Amino acid sequence: MASIDYSQKIPNNVDLSSDKRLQRALEEWQPNYLEWWNSVGPTDFNANEIYLRTAVSVDSDGWAHFGYVKMPDYRWGIFLEPRNESRTVGFGDHLGEPAWQQVPGEYRNWLRRLIVTQADTEPASVEQQRLLGHTAPSLYDMRNLFQVNVEEGRHLWAMVYLLQSYFGRDGREEADELLQRRSGNPDHPRILGTFNQPCPDWLSFFCFTMFTDRDGKFQLLALAESGFDPLARTCRFMLTEEAHHMFVGQTGVGRVIERTCSVMKEHPGKDPAQFGAFPLELVQRYINFWYSSSTDLYGSEVSSNSANFFAAGLKGRAFEERYDEHKALEGSLKIERFIEGKLAAEEVALRNAMNEVLRGEYLADCQKGIDYWNRITEKHGVEFRLAPHRRFHRKIGDYAAASSTTRATRSARRSGTRRWASGSRPRRTAPSCSR
């Protein structure tokens, strides 16, 4: 069904009331979720009414309602795209077989791992951003922040539904654990390193939504190809909401750059920081950090896990329909690798290079946003060009052992630039598990 039933305690379009066991399990989890939200969600704003959008259907047109609501009263629920009865597995060894409506027993652990890893990122980002409402540059930015937060919470609900519906006791335990881990907690951290990093200021938030939420887009695109149909249908609807998050990031950084360029024109030869603007070298450093950390989320350049997930039909390539051959048995991908202290190109069997295929799509998409920012500096006649690099500051894969610099970093070193806003310097990325 396309419409969403809001008459139930948990809004949904999956006919939840017909499965009383699952309904009871999710209703028991709901108070724990609200306790988590009140404990580590956006601080000090739960009593305020916020202008937010809420999904009312999964149709591509007219799917959302806008209105004022207190965030703890937001109607989080379970929304899947309608089922296509004729859908088949679109890639891997099971190509052409009917899509699975139940978890294939032989792939149960792999599939649960994929879902849990994706699910863990959703509450993590809310925890990372919980204090930002106090320093919002404008009401517009505050509303965007809270919209992102509540939608990340709904994405958690989407994954928890899959865990509780299809993985029995193990799934219920995993759902509980998602509310126990905490971003940055040294004893019980989030699964992926990027989601344990502090996000203490708004330039970090804009970079996070530009780069890390864009990673989310491509991970969801890959999972939306899954032969496990409930996961694919869930991720397709999540992508509808994810687009706004990336818009917030790209335009947010763009506004920062616009302001800096304007100040540089008004006060030539002066430090923009003296007039309340971010020096472009500092913007570059923020971009370097989140770009590099988010690039690490794809894992190692050569990966047997990615090969296994593709072969099993669990996680495909973004936009799989663009490819002519869907088993990826014969092809290869030339990858620049850092081996024994040297860069060298190597032909890697295509299935083992699936992390790099997805990362390549991601980086190409990032470049569109970077080009947008550079058009701003060009418009103002400022020669500075933002130029992050895929090898810089990597902690996962071949480049973790390399020492790389970006053009902007070299320029800053030559000029002696050391401009960091108080308390805003990004920390180094801790090693993380690959997806």
C-alpha positions as CSV (number, residue, x, y, z in Angstrom):
1,M,0.0,0.0,0.0
2,A,1.2,3.5,-0.8
3,S,-0.6,5.4,2.0
4,I,0.5,5.3,5.6
5,D,-1.8,4.3,8.5
6,Y,-1.4,7.0,11.2
7,S,-4.2,5.6,13.3
8,Q,-1.9,3.0,14.9
9,K,0.5,3.6,17.7
10,I,3.4,3.0,15.2
11,P,2.5,4.5,11.8
12,N,3.2,2.1,9.0
13,N,2.3,0.9,5.6
14,V,3.2,-2.8,6.1
15,D,-0.1,-3.9,7.7
16,L,1.6,-4.2,11.1
17,S,-1.7,-4.9,13.0
18,S,-1.9,-8.3,11.2
19,D,1.2,-9.5,12.9
20,K,0.5,-9.2,16.7
21,R,3.8,-10.7,17.8
22,L,5.8,-8.2,15.8
23,Q,3.5,-5.4,16.7
24,R,4.0,-6.1,20.4
25,A,7.8,-6.4,20.0
26,L,8.0,-3.0,18.3
27,E,5.6,-1.3,20.8
28,E,7.9,-2.6,23.6
29,W,10.9,-1.1,21.8
30,Q,9.2,2.2,21.2
31,P,9.5,3.5,24.8
32,N,13.2,2.6,24.8
33,Y,13.6,4.6,21.6
34,L,11.9,7.6,23.1
35,E,14.1,7.3,26.2
36,W,17.2,7.3,23.9
37,W,15.9,10.3,22.0
38,N,15.2,12.3,25.2
39,S,18.6,11.3,26.6
40,V,21.0,11.9,23.7
41,G,18.9,13.5,21.0
42,P,18.8,17.3,20.4
43,T,19.2,18.9,23.8
44,D,16.7,21.4,25.4
45,F,14.3,21.6,22.4
46,N,11.9,18.8,23.1
47,A,9.3,21.1,24.5
48,N,9.4,23.4,21.5
49,E,7.1,23.0,18.5
50,I,9.3,22.6,15.3
51,Y,8.1,23.0,11.7
52,L,8.8,19.6,10.3
53,R,7.8,17.4,7.4
54,T,6.2,14.0,8.0
55,A,5.7,11.3,5.3
56,V,2.1,10.6,4.6
57,S,2.6,8.2,1.6
58,V,5.5,6.6,-0.2
59,D,4.4,8.0,-3.6
60,S,7.0,10.1,-5.3
61,D,4.6,13.0,-5.6
62,G,2.9,14.7,-2.6
63,W,4.3,12.3,0.0
64,A,4.9,14.7,2.8
65,H,2.9,16.9,5.2
66,F,4.4,20.0,6.9
67,G,3.4,21.2,10.3
68,Y,4.4,22.1,13.8
69,V,5.2,19.3,16.2
70,K,7.2,18.7,19.3
71,M,10.1,16.3,18.3
72,P,9.3,13.6,20.9
73,D,5.7,13.5,19.5
74,Y,7.0,13.1,15.9
75,R,5.3,10.1,14.2
76,W,8.2,7.8,13.5
77,G,7.1,4.8,11.7
78,I,7.8,2.0,9.1
79,F,7.5,2.9,5.5
80,L,8.3,0.6,2.6
81,E,7.8,1.1,-1.1
82,P,5.1,-1.1,-2.5
83,R,6.1,-4.6,-3.4
84,N,6.7,-5.5,-7.1
85,E,5.4,-9.1,-7.3
86,S,7.5,-9.8,-10.4
87,R,10.8,-8.4,-9.1
88,T,13.9,-10.7,-9.5
89,V,17.4,-10.6,-8.1
90,G,19.3,-8.2,-10.3
91,F,22.9,-9.3,-9.9
92,G,25.3,-12.0,-8.6
93,D,25.0,-15.7,-8.6
94,H,21.2,-15.6,-8.1
95,L,20.6,-13.3,-11.1
96,G,17.1,-13.7,-12.4
97,E,15.7,-15.7,-9.5
98,P,12.6,-14.3,-7.7
99,A,13.5,-11.7,-5.1
100,W,13.5,-13.1,-1.6
101,Q,10.6,-12.2,0.8
102,Q,12.3,-14.1,3.6
103,V,15.9,-14.2,4.7
104,P,17.9,-16.9,2.9
105,G,19.2,-19.2,5.6
106,E,22.7,-19.5,4.2
107,Y,23.1,-15.7,4.1
108,R,21.4,-14.9,7.4
109,N,24.5,-13.7,9.2
110,W,25.8,-11.6,6.3
111,L,22.5,-9.9,5.8
112,R,22.1,-9.2,9.5
113,R,25.6,-7.7,9.6
114,L,24.7,-5.4,6.7
115,I,21.5,-4.2,8.2
116,V,23.0,-3.6,11.7
117,T,25.9,-1.7,10.3
118,Q,23.6,0.6,8.3
119,A,21.2,0.9,11.2
120,D,24.0,1.9,13.6
121,T,24.8,5.0,11.6
122,E,21.4,6.5,12.0
123,P,21.3,7.1,15.8
124,A,25.0,7.9,15.7
125,S,24.5,11.0,13.6
126,V,21.8,12.3,15.9
127,E,24.1,11.9,18.9
128,Q,27.0,13.6,17.1
129,Q,24.8,16.6,16.3
130,R,22.8,16.9,19.6
131,L,24.3,20.2,20.8
132,L,24.2,22.1,17.5
133,G,20.7,23.6,18.1
134,H,22.2,26.0,20.7
135,T,24.5,27.6,18.1
136,A,22.3,27.6,15.0
137,P,23.2,30.5,12.6
138,S,19.6,31.0,11.8
139,L,16.1,29.7,12.3
140,Y,16.3,28.1,8.8
141,D,19.4,26.2,9.8
142,M,17.9,25.1,13.1
143,R,14.8,23.7,11.3
144,N,17.0,21.9,8.8
145,L,19.1,20.4,11.6
146,F,16.0,19.0,13.4
147,Q,14.5,17.8,10.1
148,V,17.7,15.8,9.5
149,N,17.6,14.5,13.1
150,V,14.1,13.2,13.1
151,E,14.6,11.6,9.7
152,E,17.7,9.8,10.9
153,G,15.5,8.6,13.7
154,R,13.0,7.3,11.2
155,H,15.7,5.5,9.3
156,L,16.6,3.7,12.5
157,W,13.0,2.6,12.8
158,A,13.2,1.3,9.2
159,M,16.2,-0.9,10.0
160,V,14.8,-2.1,13.4
161,Y,11.6,-3.2,11.6
162,L,13.7,-5.5,9.4
163,L,15.7,-6.8,12.4
164,Q,12.6,-7.6,14.5
165,S,10.5,-8.9,11.7
166,Y,13.0,-11.2,10.0
167,F,15.7,-12.1,12.5
168,G,13.8,-13.3,15.5
169,R,15.5,-13.2,18.9
170,D,18.8,-12.2,17.4
171,G,17.1,-9.3,15.7
172,R,15.4,-8.1,18.9
173,E,18.8,-8.2,20.7
174,E,20.4,-6.2,17.9
175,A,17.6,-3.6,18.0
176,D,18.2,-3.2,21.7
177,E,21.9,-2.8,21.2
178,L,21.4,0.0,18.7
179,L,20.1,2.1,21.6
180,Q,23.0,1.1,23.9
181,R,26.0,2.1,21.8
182,R,27.0,5.8,21.9
183,S,28.9,7.9,19.4
184,G,32.4,8.5,20.8
185,N,32.0,6.4,23.9
186,P,35.4,4.7,24.5
187,D,33.8,1.6,26.0
188,H,30.7,1.2,23.8
189,P,31.3,3.2,20.6
190,R,29.4,3.1,17.3
191,I,30.5,0.5,14.8
192,L,32.1,2.8,12.2
193,G,34.8,5.3,13.1
194,T,33.4,8.3,11.3
195,F,30.3,8.1,13.5
196,N,32.4,8.4,16.6
197,Q,33.9,11.7,15.5
198,P,32.8,14.9,17.3
199,C,30.6,17.3,15.2
200,P,30.8,20.3,17.5
201,D,30.2,23.2,15.1
202,W,28.1,24.1,12.1
203,L,30.9,23.9,9.4
204,S,31.4,20.3,10.6
205,F,27.7,19.7,10.4
206,F,27.5,21.0,6.8
207,C,30.5,18.9,5.8
208,F,29.0,15.9,7.5
209,T,25.7,16.2,5.6
210,M,27.6,16.9,2.4
211,F,30.0,14.0,2.6
212,T,28.9,11.5,5.2
213,D,25.2,11.6,4.3
214,R,26.3,11.3,0.7
215,D,28.0,8.1,1.7
216,G,24.7,7.1,3.2
217,K,23.1,7.7,-0.2
218,F,25.4,5.4,-2.0
219,Q,25.2,2.7,0.7
220,L,21.5,2.8,0.4
221,L,21.6,2.7,-3.4
222,A,23.7,-0.5,-3.2
223,L,21.3,-2.0,-0.6
224,A,18.3,-0.9,-2.6
225,E,19.5,-3.4,-5.3
226,S,19.4,-6.3,-2.7
227,G,17.8,-9.6,-3.6
228,F,16.2,-9.4,-0.1
229,D,13.2,-7.5,-1.2
230,P,12.1,-5.9,2.2
231,L,15.5,-4.4,2.5
232,A,15.5,-3.0,-1.1
233,R,12.0,-1.5,-0.6
234,T,13.0,0.1,2.7
235,C,16.1,1.7,1.3
236,R,14.4,3.1,-1.7
237,F,12.1,5.2,0.5
238,M,14.9,6.2,2.7
239,L,16.7,7.7,-0.3
240,T,13.7,10.1,-0.7
241,E,14.5,11.6,2.6
242,E,18.3,11.4,2.3
243,A,18.3,13.9,-0.6
244,H,17.4,16.8,1.6
245,H,20.3,16.1,4.0
246,M,22.9,16.4,1.2
247,F,21.2,19.7,0.0
248,V,21.7,21.1,3.5
249,G,25.4,20.2,3.4
250,Q,26.2,21.4,-0.1
251,T,24.3,24.7,0.3
252,G,25.5,25.2,3.9
253,V,29.2,25.1,2.9
254,G,28.4,27.2,-0.1
255,R,27.0,30.0,2.1
256,V,30.1,29.9,4.3
257,I,32.3,30.2,1.2
258,E,30.1,33.0,-0.2
259,R,30.4,35.0,3.0
260,T,34.2,34.5,3.1
261,C,34.6,35.6,-0.5
262,S,32.5,38.7,0.1
263,V,34.6,39.6,3.1
264,M,37.8,39.1,1.1
265,K,36.6,41.5,-1.5
266,E,35.5,44.1,1.1
267,H,38.8,43.8,3.0
268,P,41.6,42.8,0.5
269,G,44.8,41.5,2.1
270,K,43.1,41.1,5.5
271,D,42.5,37.9,7.4
272,P,38.8,37.1,6.9
273,A,38.7,35.7,10.5
274,Q,39.0,39.3,11.8
275,F,35.6,40.0,10.3
276,G,33.8,36.8,11.4
277,A,34.4,34.7,8.3
278,F,36.1,31.4,7.9
279,P,39.4,31.6,6.0
280,L,39.2,29.4,2.9
281,E,42.3,27.4,4.1
282,L,40.3,26.5,7.2
283,V,37.2,25.5,5.1
284,Q,39.6,23.3,3.0
285,R,40.8,21.5,6.2
286,Y,37.2,20.8,7.4
287,I,36.5,19.4,3.9
288,N,39.6,17.3,3.9
289,F,38.7,15.8,7.2
290,W,35.1,14.8,6.5
291,Y,35.8,13.9,2.8
292,S,38.6,11.5,3.9
293,S,36.8,10.0,6.8
294,S,33.7,9.4,4.7
295,T,35.8,7.9,1.9
296,D,37.1,5.4,4.4
297,L,33.5,4.1,5.0
298,Y,33.7,2.1,1.8
299,G,36.4,-0.2,3.2
300,S,39.5,-1.6,1.6
301,E,40.1,-1.3,-2.1
302,V,40.2,-5.0,-2.5
303,S,37.7,-6.9,-0.4
304,S,36.5,-10.5,-0.2
305,N,33.5,-9.3,1.9
306,S,32.3,-7.1,-0.9
307,A,32.8,-10.0,-3.4
308,N,30.7,-12.3,-1.2
309,F,27.9,-9.8,-0.7
310,F,27.7,-9.2,-4.4
311,A,27.8,-12.9,-5.3
312,A,25.1,-13.7,-2.8
313,G,22.8,-10.9,-4.2
314,L,22.7,-9.0,-0.9
315,K,24.5,-5.7,-1.9
316,G,24.9,-4.6,-5.4
317,R,26.3,-1.7,-7.3
318,A,24.6,1.7,-7.2
319,F,22.4,2.0,-10.3
320,E,22.9,-1.7,-11.3
321,E,20.7,-1.2,-14.3
322,R,23.4,0.9,-15.9
323,Y,25.6,-2.1,-16.3
324,D,25.5,-4.5,-19.2
325,E,26.7,-7.6,-17.3
326,H,25.3,-8.3,-13.8
327,K,27.4,-11.3,-12.6
328,A,30.7,-9.5,-12.7
329,L,32.6,-12.8,-13.2
330,E,34.8,-11.8,-16.1
331,G,35.7,-8.1,-15.7
332,S,38.4,-6.4,-13.8
333,L,39.0,-2.9,-12.4
334,K,42.3,-1.0,-12.6
335,I,43.0,0.3,-9.1
336,E,45.8,2.6,-8.0
337,R,47.2,0.9,-4.9
338,F,49.9,1.8,-2.4
339,I,52.1,-1.2,-2.1
340,E,55.5,-1.5,-0.4
341,G,55.8,2.3,-0.2
342,K,54.9,2.9,-3.9
343,L,51.9,3.7,-5.9
344,A,51.1,1.1,-8.6
345,A,48.2,0.4,-10.9
346,E,46.8,-3.1,-10.5
347,E,44.0,-5.1,-12.3
348,V,41.7,-6.5,-9.7
349,A,38.9,-9.0,-10.3
350,L,35.7,-7.0,-10.5
351,R,33.9,-8.7,-7.7
352,N,36.8,-8.1,-5.3
353,A,36.8,-4.4,-6.3
354,M,33.1,-3.7,-5.5
355,N,34.1,-1.4,-2.6
356,E,36.1,0.7,-5.1
357,V,33.3,0.7,-7.7
358,L,30.9,2.2,-5.2
359,R,33.6,4.6,-3.8
360,G,34.2,5.8,-7.4
361,E,30.6,6.6,-7.9
362,Y,30.5,8.4,-4.5
363,L,33.6,10.5,-5.2
364,A,32.3,11.5,-8.7
365,D,29.1,12.7,-7.0
366,C,31.1,14.6,-4.3
367,Q,33.0,16.3,-7.1
368,K,29.8,17.9,-8.4
369,G,29.3,19.6,-5.0
370,I,33.0,20.7,-4.9
371,D,32.6,22.2,-8.4
372,Y,29.6,24.1,-7.1
373,W,31.7,25.6,-4.3
374,N,34.5,26.5,-6.7
375,R,32.1,28.3,-9.0
376,I,31.4,30.6,-6.0
377,T,35.1,31.5,-5.5
378,E,35.4,31.9,-9.3
379,K,32.4,34.2,-9.4
380,H,34.0,36.5,-6.7
381,G,37.4,36.5,-8.5
382,V,39.1,34.6,-5.7
383,E,41.8,32.3,-7.0
384,F,41.5,29.7,-4.2
385,R,40.0,26.4,-5.4
386,L,38.9,23.6,-3.0
387,A,40.5,20.4,-3.9
388,P,40.3,17.4,-1.5
389,H,42.0,14.1,-2.6
390,R,41.0,10.5,-2.2
391,R,44.4,9.5,-0.8
392,F,44.6,12.2,1.8
393,H,44.4,11.4,5.5
394,R,43.1,7.8,4.9
395,K,42.8,5.3,7.7
396,I,41.3,2.4,5.9
397,G,42.7,0.5,2.9
398,D,46.0,0.8,1.0
399,Y,46.4,4.5,1.5
400,A,46.3,4.2,5.3
401,A,50.1,3.6,5.1
402,A,50.7,6.5,2.8
403,S,51.7,10.1,3.6
404,S,49.7,12.4,1.3
405,T,49.0,16.1,1.2
406,T,46.5,18.2,-0.7
407,R,47.4,21.3,-2.7
408,A,45.6,23.5,-0.2
409,T,47.5,21.9,2.7
410,R,50.8,22.5,1.0
411,S,49.8,26.1,0.3
412,A,48.9,26.6,4.0
413,R,52.2,25.1,5.1
414,R,54.1,27.5,2.9
415,S,52.2,30.5,4.2
416,G,52.4,29.4,7.8
417,T,48.6,29.2,8.1
418,R,47.4,27.9,11.5
419,R,43.9,29.2,11.7
420,W,41.6,27.1,13.8
421,A,38.4,28.2,15.4
422,S,38.5,27.6,19.2
423,G,37.5,24.1,20.0
424,S,36.6,23.3,16.3
425,R,39.7,21.5,15.1
426,P,38.6,18.1,13.7
427,R,40.2,15.1,15.4
428,R,41.9,12.3,13.6
429,T,39.7,9.4,12.5
430,A,39.9,6.3,14.5
431,P,40.2,3.0,12.7
432,S,36.7,1.7,11.7
433,C,35.1,-1.4,10.4
434,S,34.4,-1.4,6.7
435,R,30.8,-1.8,5.5
